[in-house]
Amino acid sequence: MTSAALEILGLGLGILGWVGVILACGLPMWQVSAFIDVNIVVAQTIWEGLWMSCVVQSTGQMQCKVYDSILALKPEVQAGRALTVIVALLGLVALMVTVVGAQCTNCIRPGKMKSRIVIAGGAIYVLCGVLVLVPLCWFANIVISDFYDPAVPPSQKREMGAALYIGWAATALLLFGGCLICCCSCSQRDETSFPVKYSAPRRPTSNGEYDKKNYV
């Protein structure tokens, strides 16, 4: 029962991480305007995401525009789009695979095959965490490098947006949930992997005594 509860916990963490990746993918706040000049009057804030860029006025009005051309995008944006979409699809696959092989479902008979299916679902969750970590770290590296680069004008400097932090939290949930699922399934398989051997009943010989071959 303990392994089943931990397995459900790992599945819940994986689902939360998957939802967090989808949320981070859709948010336009991957990088935001950095106001570092003390004399500047903040009239508008620029948000840049994977799919659109938004301009937020000081009055509260916001205007967003979807990127026109995919090929004209920066390499990190293209990679971020591709990897986050792949992770969103893989997260759905991991959810279905884990539910099919979970101990709380009866889709498959309990045994080695059921444990292997659950381990596969946990491994997919771990893979999702690794894949989504690539664009997040790539964006963060570019933002930090440009921020400390004196050749970049202050008006073009950016800071890390909320979407990056949401993505990192989702990555941690995916990795922890996937590892938890795999560990619980491996421990359950080890506990049930010892075969039970039965010895043949001892039969008396014709003279009423037990045969010597029955004794070891």
Buried (B, 14 or more C-beta within 10 A) or exposed (E): EEBEEBBBBBBEBBBBBBBBBBBBBBBBBBBBBBBEEEEEEEEBBBBBBBBBBBBBEEEEEEEEEEBEEEEEBEEBBBBBBEBBBBBBEBBEBBBEBBBBBBBEEEEBEEEEEBBBBBBBBBBBBBBBBBBBBBBBBBBBEBBEEBBEEEEEEEEEBBBBBBBBBBBBBBBBBBBBBBBBBBBBBBBBBEEEEEEEEEEEEEEEEEEEEEEEEEEE
